[in-house]
Amino acid sequence: MKLFSQLCSLIFCVVLFVSPTYAETSYSDYYISITDALINTKQGNDEAAINAIEKFSSNWAHVTSTEIEAKQAVDDILLEVQNASTSEERQTALSSLSKALSNLEKLENPVDKEQQRSDFKDKFSPVMEMFEEALTSQDISTITQAYNEFDKKWNLYERPIREESIGMYGQIETQMSFIRITLASEEPDLVLVQSQYETLKTTIEQFIAGEDVEVAQGEYSLQTLIDLMNDAEESIDNGEFTEASDLLKEFIIVWPNVEMEVSTRNGSLYTAIESKMPILVSELLKDSPNYNSVKDQLGQFKTEISLLQDHTSYSFWDSALILLREGLEALLIIMVLVSFLRKSNQNHMTKWIYTGALAGVVLSILAAVMLSAIFNSLSVNTSREMLEGYVGLIAAAMMIGVGIWLHNKSTVKSWNAYLSKQLGNATSKQSIFAMAMISFLSVFREGAETVIFYVGVAPKMPIFDFVLGIILAIAILIVVGLVMFKLSLKIPVHKFFFLATILIYLLAFKIIGTSIHTLQLTDVIPSNVLHQLPVISSIGFYPTIETLIGQILLLVISIAVAFRQKLAKTI
């Protein structure tokens, strides 16, 4: 166990210091926090909105900028957001915060918009002329081939429009999707294609001329997309294919409002939705649609979008559970030391055991505070997400090691042998220092492991819940400690280890799933989705082959350890 802990600690240090860092701050993550806060405020989910604001505030505290006035404007409006007493005030302040952040970003990255539009015109005008020439041919194959080239070039040159005008960008994306739907129908209406293209061309020319359109206000989120697909599936089940097609068209209209959240976190999913959703709409408009194929594709999209919602979080109880597990183990050791001294009529020495334990607690808390500061100082970017994933897996590996060690102590015989080994040195020396050191090292060892376990969960939960869990665990440990000390050796200690083994395996199951999922979001690990299975983020269950392999491996190890323990009893 000692060698295992040292090895995992070494791996943790290597990961911490070799992980890439970036000097630049990605404001896209801050916009996501603002959007989450705004949507949850509109939906009356104040707790989730406040959590999103706290996340923004915590990470923003480490941002510096040479644009002092613009940065100060963001700081001031952030205070307004935090002090808002009503949902209406918060919505207004969040909208102002988004504008202030956008202004800061533009000042830090100045762009000549006129030149940018001119460059776009030079690059894209030949593409438009090519498609217009194909339209004059009245040949479906030629037009479809020209549209595919049009779409490919658009993906290369779209960035200026997306950055300058989300409203204009959304209109163009929607109009292009409708052209694709028409071309994919059984009998394409070329007159309709021509009309749709004229609308598209007008929008592009408006952008080149420097015009803009207002973005329609709406409570759009990833959940909006999932709800629309659910409704479409229900319509398909009822045989209402036209209604299902209309719902997916609404999906296409909403899509530009939330696509950035998908593209920044799963590029392949973004591409798949962009290319396949119009085809699904066209399929439903056929005389004999392959609705089972459409439903299968929608099911896969829903699962993958659910994975991106990233509601993975740990509650205060998860924070408490870690400390309870480790605290109970240390408490058991202290109880045995104190009980031994009582039986030896050396009650005057118990104060040194308590002193050693207190020193272990203090140093463990200091280590935890330092760890929290290190993680909060990291900027919100891919590097941090990768680090969280790696460290989470290391924490889970340590938990498995601890679980195996605990299981091996879950019989009376093995527990008594362990006690004899631990107490032998101290009793033979009759040394107060030795007694205090056993107490200190027992507590600090558990505290040090607790810190490493917290690495896997601390970045995924609000600081309030993190602290509340620790306070709750301390309160429970105090109560349990008082009861245990009164009952002394009457409590079957080995049963505590059996229960702790189960608890630690459950938490390891969650951390393995969450950590692999985090690495999948950063494209470190591939993601092969099993869309027939649900997403249960509360227990860290994500339906991908990769997460299941990790969690099944944990189950295999736990079963093997239990079988070995049972076999040892029979020998």
PyMOL commands that set and color helices and strands:
alter all, ss='L'
color gray80, all
select helices_A, chain A and resi 2-18+28-42+46-60+68-83+87-108+113-137+140-157+159-164+166-184+190-208+222-237+241-263+267-284+291-309+316-343+347-377+382-408+412-429+432-460+463-490+493-521+537-539+545-570
alter helices_A, ss='H'
color red, helices_A
deselect
rebuild
show_as cartoon
